[in-house]
Amino acid sequence: MTTRQFRLVHAGASHGRLRRRPTYTWAGSLPGLGAVELVCPAEEHIERESLVAWVSGPVVPPMSFTGIAFRGLPRMAGMQLTADGWTARLRRRHLAVTERGRALRIELSGRSYRYRVLGGKLRHELRREGAVVTTTRSEWRFPQTISGVSEGDADALDVGLVILMEGVYTRNLSFGGAVYSWPGRFLSRVDDLDFGV
C-alpha cells in the first residue's frame, strides 16, 4: 500500500471589484504528480447564479465543479462535475442523518466514489475501491493550508477530485452542518420565488 502526503497553500486572492467576486487560489505539489492549483470561484462575475471551482496541473486532469452560488462557493445544488472530458453522475441522500449516509456519491470514468465529512467540518474523505484520500483544512472558510494523505492505488484523478471538492460548500454533508446552513440556503431560494406581486 502506497501512502503519499501533500499540502496546498493559499496563494492569494484577487480583490473583488465592481460586479466582480474575489477569487481564491491554493497551490502545491503532489509527490510523483507535480504541481496542482485550486481556484475558487473560477468565474468571478457577480451576476451569475452558479459558481465554478476548478483544479489544474500538468498531470492532474482538468476538473471543474459547478453549483449554485452560496457564501462565495459553489454548493451541492444544481451541481455538475466534469473531469478530463467526463461528466460525473452525482447523488446524495438529503434526509440521511449519519455522515456516511449523507456522503456524496460520485460515478466518474468507470469509478464509484464516496465523498464524506469526517467528524466535524475540517476533515473530508474520498474513497473508492483500492484508494482513500483524506484532506484536512486549517480553517473552515478559505483556509491557509489544505493538507492531505493518499493511500492505496490513488492516482491523479483521485487526488485532483478530492482537492476540487475543497473548493465546494460541503457543510451540509453532515447533519449538523445541514441544520446550521439551512436558513441561509432557504432564504437564498426565497429570492428566486415570484409571488405574483
C-alpha positions as a LaTeX table, in Angstrom:
\begin{tabular}{lrrr}
\hline
Residue & $x$ (\AA) & $y$ (\AA) & $z$ (\AA) \\
\hline
Met1 & 0.00 & 0.00 & 0.00 \\
Thr2 & 1.41 & 3.37 & $-1.06$ \\
Thr3 & 0.98 & 6.41 & 1.20 \\
Arg4 & 1.69 & 9.95 & $-0.03$ \\
Gln5 & 1.27 & 13.28 & 1.71 \\
Phe6 & 0.57 & 16.60 & 0.02 \\
Arg7 & $-0.10$ & 20.19 & 1.02 \\
Leu8 & $-1.64$ & 23.17 & $-0.75$ \\
Val9 & $-1.04$ & 26.70 & 0.50 \\
His10 & $-3.30$ & 29.70 & 0.00 \\
Ala11 & $-1.53$ & 31.53 & $-2.80$ \\
Gly12 & $-3.67$ & 34.64 & $-2.65$ \\
Ala13 & $-6.95$ & 36.20 & $-3.61$ \\
Ser14 & $-7.95$ & 38.61 & $-6.31$ \\
His15 & $-9.81$ & 41.57 & $-4.89$ \\
Gly16 & $-13.45$ & 41.90 & $-5.83$ \\
Arg17 & $-14.14$ & 44.90 & $-7.99$ \\
Leu18 & $-17.34$ & 46.40 & $-9.27$ \\
Arg19 & $-19.59$ & 43.49 & $-10.33$ \\
Arg20 & $-16.80$ & 41.00 & $-9.58$ \\
Arg21 & $-16.33$ & 38.46 & $-6.80$ \\
Pro22 & $-12.94$ & 37.84 & $-5.23$ \\
Thr23 & $-11.32$ & 34.57 & $-6.35$ \\
Tyr24 & $-9.10$ & 32.41 & $-4.13$ \\
Thr25 & $-6.18$ & 30.22 & $-5.20$ \\
Trp26 & $-4.37$ & 27.36 & $-3.45$ \\
Ala27 & $-1.23$ & 25.85 & $-4.96$ \\
Gly28 & 1.06 & 22.98 & $-4.08$ \\
Ser29 & 2.96 & 19.98 & $-5.34$ \\
Leu30 & 1.79 & 16.38 & $-5.32$ \\
Pro31 & 4.56 & 13.77 & $-4.85$ \\
Gly32 & 5.01 & 11.96 & $-8.14$ \\
Leu33 & 2.31 & 14.04 & $-9.85$ \\
Gly34 & 3.75 & 17.56 & $-9.96$ \\
Ala35 & 2.16 & 20.94 & $-9.35$ \\
Val36 & $-1.56$ & 21.46 & $-8.79$ \\
Glu37 & $-3.73$ & 24.55 & $-8.38$ \\
Leu38 & $-7.26$ & 25.01 & $-7.00$ \\
Val39 & $-9.15$ & 28.19 & $-7.95$ \\
Cys40 & $-12.50$ & 29.07 & $-6.44$ \\
Pro41 & $-14.67$ & 30.64 & $-7.69$ \\
Ala42 & $-13.07$ & 30.37 & $-11.11$ \\
Glu43 & $-15.64$ & 32.66 & $-12.72$ \\
Glu44 & $-15.94$ & 35.84 & $-10.76$ \\
His45 & $-18.84$ & 37.71 & $-12.39$ \\
Ile46 & $-21.22$ & 38.64 & $-9.57$ \\
Glu47 & $-24.46$ & 38.31 & $-11.54$ \\
Arg48 & $-24.04$ & 34.59 & $-12.17$ \\
Glu49 & $-26.27$ & 32.34 & $-10.10$ \\
Ser50 & $-23.79$ & 29.49 & $-10.27$ \\
Leu51 & $-20.11$ & 29.37 & $-9.41$ \\
Val52 & $-17.30$ & 27.16 & $-10.66$ \\
Ala53 & $-14.33$ & 25.70 & $-8.80$ \\
Trp54 & $-11.55$ & 24.18 & $-10.88$ \\
Val55 & $-8.34$ & 22.21 & $-10.48$ \\
Ser56 & $-5.47$ & 22.10 & $-12.93$ \\
Gly57 & $-1.95$ & 20.78 & $-13.17$ \\
Pro58 & 0.43 & 19.21 & $-15.68$ \\
Val59 & $-0.53$ & 15.64 & $-14.66$ \\
Val60 & $-3.84$ & 16.18 & $-12.83$ \\
Pro61 & $-6.68$ & 16.11 & $-15.39$ \\
Pro62 & $-8.58$ & 19.40 & $-15.73$ \\
Met63 & $-11.63$ & 19.30 & $-13.44$ \\
Ser64 & $-14.48$ & 21.64 & $-12.60$ \\
Phe65 & $-17.41$ & 21.66 & $-10.19$ \\
Thr66 & $-20.36$ & 23.95 & $-10.94$ \\
Gly67 & $-23.09$ & 24.64 & $-8.39$ \\
Ile68 & $-25.48$ & 27.33 & $-7.25$ \\
Ala69 & $-23.60$ & 30.15 & $-5.52$ \\
Phe70 & $-23.71$ & 30.20 & $-1.71$ \\
Arg71 & $-21.38$ & 32.24 & 0.51 \\
Gly72 & $-18.86$ & 32.68 & $-2.29$ \\
Leu73 & $-18.60$ & 28.97 & $-3.15$ \\
Pro74 & $-20.49$ & 26.58 & $-5.42$ \\
Arg75 & $-22.79$ & 24.39 & $-3.35$ \\
Met76 & $-24.21$ & 20.94 & $-3.95$ \\
Ala77 & $-27.40$ & 22.12 & $-5.66$ \\
Gly78 & $-27.73$ & 22.27 & $-9.42$ \\
Met79 & $-24.31$ & 20.63 & $-9.39$ \\
Gln80 & $-22.22$ & 19.35 & $-12.27$ \\
Leu81 & $-18.75$ & 17.84 & $-12.07$ \\
Thr82 & $-16.53$ & 17.30 & $-15.10$ \\
Ala83 & $-13.07$ & 15.77 & $-15.26$ \\
Asp84 & $-10.95$ & 15.24 & $-18.36$ \\
Gly85 & $-13.98$ & 15.28 & $-20.65$ \\
Trp86 & $-16.07$ & 13.00 & $-18.42$ \\
Thr87 & $-19.27$ & 14.22 & $-16.74$ \\
Ala88 & $-19.85$ & 12.66 & $-13.32$ \\
Arg89 & $-23.10$ & 11.24 & $-12.02$ \\
Leu90 & $-23.68$ & 12.79 & $-8.57$ \\
Arg91 & $-26.11$ & 11.57 & $-5.89$ \\
Arg92 & $-26.68$ & 12.14 & $-2.21$ \\
Arg93 & $-29.32$ & 11.40 & 0.39 \\
His94 & $-30.64$ & 14.72 & 1.68 \\
Leu95 & $-32.62$ & 13.23 & 4.58 \\
Ala96 & $-29.93$ & 10.89 & 5.94 \\
Val97 & $-28.72$ & 11.59 & 9.47 \\
Thr98 & $-25.28$ & 9.92 & 9.61 \\
Glu99 & $-22.18$ & 11.32 & 7.90 \\
Arg100 & $-21.81$ & 8.05 & 5.99 \\
Gly101 & $-25.42$ & 8.23 & 4.82 \\
Arg102 & $-25.12$ & 11.89 & 3.78 \\
Ala103 & $-21.98$ & 11.22 & 1.68 \\
Leu104 & $-21.85$ & 12.48 & $-1.89$ \\
Arg105 & $-21.71$ & 9.55 & $-4.30$ \\
Ile106 & $-19.72$ & 10.24 & $-7.45$ \\
Glu107 & $-19.57$ & 7.98 & $-10.51$ \\
Leu108 & $-16.84$ & 9.13 & $-12.87$ \\
Ser109 & $-14.72$ & 7.47 & $-15.55$ \\
Gly110 & $-15.97$ & 3.99 & $-14.60$ \\
Arg111 & $-15.19$ & 4.51 & $-10.90$ \\
Ser112 & $-17.54$ & 4.82 & $-7.91$ \\
Tyr113 & $-16.54$ & 7.26 & $-5.18$ \\
Arg114 & $-17.96$ & 8.29 & $-1.83$ \\
Tyr115 & $-17.01$ & 11.78 & $-0.53$ \\
Arg116 & $-17.86$ & 12.49 & 3.10 \\
Val117 & $-17.14$ & 14.58 & 6.17 \\
Leu118 & $-15.06$ & 13.02 & 8.94 \\
Gly119 & $-16.07$ & 14.18 & 12.43 \\
Gly120 & $-16.57$ & 17.91 & 12.07 \\
Lys121 & $-16.18$ & 20.32 & 9.20 \\
Leu122 & $-12.41$ & 20.40 & 8.64 \\
Arg123 & $-11.70$ & 16.80 & 7.52 \\
His124 & $-13.03$ & 15.07 & 4.41 \\
Glu125 & $-12.51$ & 11.69 & 2.79 \\
Leu126 & $-12.80$ & 10.48 & $-0.80$ \\
Arg127 & $-13.00$ & 6.69 & $-1.04$ \\
Arg128 & $-13.17$ & 4.22 & $-3.89$ \\
Glu129 & $-12.26$ & 0.56 & $-4.07$ \\
Gly130 & $-8.49$ & 0.36 & $-3.58$ \\
Ala131 & $-7.86$ & 4.03 & $-2.71$ \\
Val132 & $-8.59$ & 6.55 & 0.04 \\
Val133 & $-7.64$ & 10.24 & 0.06 \\
Thr134 & $-8.18$ & 12.31 & 3.23 \\
Thr135 & $-7.88$ & 16.10 & 3.45 \\
Thr136 & $-7.70$ & 18.49 & 6.40 \\
Arg137 & $-8.26$ & 22.24 & 6.23 \\
Ser138 & $-6.56$ & 24.67 & 8.60 \\
Glu139 & $-9.81$ & 26.68 & 8.86 \\
Trp140 & $-13.32$ & 26.18 & 7.51 \\
Arg141 & $-13.67$ & 29.21 & 5.22 \\
Phe142 & $-10.79$ & 29.96 & 2.88 \\
Pro143 & $-8.12$ & 28.01 & 4.81 \\
Gln144 & $-4.45$ & 28.94 & 4.75 \\
Thr145 & $-3.47$ & 25.31 & 4.13 \\
Ile146 & $-5.13$ & 22.18 & 2.80 \\
Ser147 & $-3.15$ & 19.05 & 3.65 \\
Gly148 & $-3.88$ & 15.52 & 2.55 \\
Val149 & $-2.86$ & 11.89 & 2.63 \\
Ser150 & $-3.49$ & 9.41 & $-0.18$ \\
Glu151 & $-3.41$ & 5.68 & 0.50 \\
Gly152 & $-3.58$ & 2.66 & $-1.77$ \\
Asp153 & $-3.76$ & 2.98 & $-5.54$ \\
Ala154 & $-4.73$ & 6.67 & $-5.53$ \\
Asp155 & $-3.84$ & 8.35 & $-8.82$ \\
Ala156 & $-4.02$ & 11.88 & $-10.27$ \\
Leu157 & $-7.80$ & 11.63 & $-10.84$ \\
Asp158 & $-8.45$ & 10.65 & $-7.20$ \\
Val159 & $-6.22$ & 13.33 & $-5.69$ \\
Gly160 & $-7.42$ & 16.01 & $-8.11$ \\
Leu161 & $-11.04$ & 15.16 & $-7.30$ \\
Val162 & $-10.59$ & 15.46 & $-3.53$ \\
Ile163 & $-8.76$ & 18.78 & $-4.00$ \\
Leu164 & $-11.56$ & 20.03 & $-6.25$ \\
Met165 & $-14.14$ & 19.25 & $-3.56$ \\
Glu166 & $-12.23$ & 21.50 & $-1.14$ \\
Gly167 & $-13.46$ & 24.40 & $-3.30$ \\
Val168 & $-17.13$ & 23.43 & $-2.82$ \\
Tyr169 & $-19.53$ & 24.37 & 0.01 \\
Thr170 & $-19.89$ & 20.94 & 1.64 \\
Arg171 & $-21.11$ & 21.91 & 5.10 \\
Asn172 & $-24.41$ & 20.10 & 4.54 \\
Leu173 & $-22.65$ & 16.72 & 4.19 \\
Ser174 & $-23.00$ & 16.44 & 7.98 \\
Phe175 & $-26.42$ & 16.57 & 9.63 \\
Gly176 & $-25.33$ & 19.37 & 11.99 \\
Gly177 & $-23.92$ & 21.35 & 9.08 \\
Ala178 & $-27.15$ & 20.89 & 7.14 \\
Val179 & $-29.17$ & 22.23 & 10.08 \\
Tyr180 & $-26.74$ & 25.14 & 10.50 \\
Ser181 & $-26.78$ & 26.14 & 6.83 \\
Trp182 & $-30.49$ & 25.51 & 6.21 \\
Pro183 & $-31.75$ & 29.06 & 7.00 \\
Gly184 & $-29.27$ & 30.64 & 4.57 \\
Arg185 & $-29.99$ & 28.08 & 1.86 \\
Phe186 & $-33.75$ & 28.55 & 2.34 \\
Leu187 & $-33.53$ & 32.34 & 2.20 \\
Ser188 & $-31.38$ & 32.23 & $-0.93$ \\
Arg189 & $-34.23$ & 30.32 & $-2.61$ \\
Val190 & $-36.86$ & 32.83 & $-1.47$ \\
Asp191 & $-35.15$ & 35.48 & $-3.61$ \\
Asp192 & $-35.93$ & 33.37 & $-6.68$ \\
Leu193 & $-39.65$ & 32.95 & $-5.97$ \\
Asp194 & $-42.22$ & 35.05 & $-7.79$ \\
Phe195 & $-45.25$ & 35.58 & $-5.58$ \\
Gly196 & $-47.21$ & 37.34 & $-8.32$ \\
Val197 & $-46.95$ & 40.71 & $-6.61$ \\
\hline
\end{tabular}
